[in-house]
Amino acid sequence: MASTIEVFLAGLALTINTIAIMMLYFAINSFLGPYTAALEHINAIIGGPLKMGEFTYLYPYIFAVLLIFEIIMIIAFIVVVGRRTVYEDIQ
């Protein structure tokens, strides 16, 4: 049986992960995108040893991991709510 606190915690975890994904999306597009473009431009002028394009794959990987966690949390939330309704239907 899923207690009320389990349903609350599953919903809270899902909400926190959703907010983290939205904040990360905002941070990548608003701050890190122009910052990376400016560093790439400066690096192209100076001719540094490493290009910033070699480091930009990290941001989408972090975002992808959070999206995978989001899918897992949605499934877990459905399972928790499903356990509660199945138990209440029996009695």
Secondary structure, DSSP 8 states (H G I E B T S, - for coil): ---HHHHHHHHHHHHHHHHHHHHHHHHIIIIIHHHHHHHHHHHHHHT-SS-GGGTTTHHHHHHHHHHHHHHHHHHHHHHHHHHHHHHHHH-
